[in-house]
């Protein structure tokens, strides 16, 4: 179960307080019980020794049963009416004839008293009640400490001591509840003190993650949380400074690319006109000159496309691209794009008819040109173009799939095929193409940006029959719907 920090702090405080209270209760109960029992035992031993010695001074040995009973009764009278048992060899007498002493004087205690020369005691449970039994041999000061063979036992009721210790335990146990409640209140106060700056730090961190690099935390105190807040502020300041530098560098790079591309357009236009004239007259030129003229024309055209791609990428980076969208028949758009480039005889189409959605027709044409041009250039026939719909989470999507039967794309290439200026290995010698000649390495990046403008994306995978499979996913929207 996932618990918040506040809950865990409260639980920890309460558990510590509860364990401490229970430990203190157990120790107090043990010490109190031991002290009470020890005091009772010492008093019982001292009283029995003194009373037995006093009464035994006038006692004649060997006794009969009547004199032994009288001896037990006199000892009992001086002990506060405790039950006293007197034994002389095989003869035994009880101060209270109605008292049952068999279950209270154990064989172990009798053996210890008989074998020893001092007082022995034992706590026993008889019929569920606690008793203290003290036994001792009666000796005389004549040097022979075992000459009398007389033993005396006193049975003391311990129920009063048990009740006293139980009352103490109840009092301590009753005090545990206030201690636990106090610990919970202190835990809540401590949690508030700790969590308040943590919550502020968390809120500032979320704001920082959302892009608010000016988010800061107020630093109060000199503890670890204050040090953490200071570290966060220093990190945010460093990040803000780095972000400012990076944004400035990025803006400069975008301006540089846009300026260079713009400045190249005029000389390229002139070069293109010259190259066109040279290509038209190439048949009347010497072979080497004609080959050079055609090469200059092809490279000039490629350079022009590269400049146009750079201009388009610059507009994407600057956020200056806007869709000129209208509800359009998607199958007709795909057919027109293929026909414009003379590909209908080289591509097998399976287009779902009647699929209309809001698109920018020119940008969809750029996507189709790049995907199909790459398949024709780097794959192997047959190249198939499939248009269908799919429904995901209640939304309709248009799927345009372009598949070839070439060598396909390795996993490391698939992850980078949409990177700018990326060139694949020899398996597919050009990583991207614009559909009209040699690739610049920007075609697939531009295609992906155009797909994202429509709220879609482009995926790449292995085709079921071998080769590469590129899938353009576009949301199906009607005119008037929010886009």
Secondary structure, DSSP 8 states (H G I E B T S, - for coil): ----HHHHHHHHHHHHHHHHHHHHHHHHHHHHHHHHHHHHHHHHHHHHHHHHHHHHTT--SS--HHHHHHHHHHHHHTTTS-EEEEEETTEEEESSTT---TTTS-HHHHHHHHH-SS-EEEEEEETTEEEEEEEEEE--SSS-TTSS-EEEEEEEE-HHHHHHHHHHHHHHHHHHHHHHHHHHHHHHHHHHHHHHHHHHHHHHHHHHHTT-TT------SSSHHHHHHHHHHHHHHHHHHHHHHHHHHHHHHHHHHHHHHHHHHHHHHHHHHHHHHHHHTGGGS-HHHHHHHHHHHHHHHHHHHHHHHHHHHHHHHHT------EEEEHHHHHHHHHHHTT-TTTEEEEE-TT-EEEE-HHHHHHHHHHHHHHHHHHS-S-EEEEEEEEEETTEEEEEEEEE--SS---HHHHTTTTSTT----GGGS-S---SSSS--S-HHHHHHHHHHHTT-EEEEEE-TTSSEEEEEEEE---TTS--
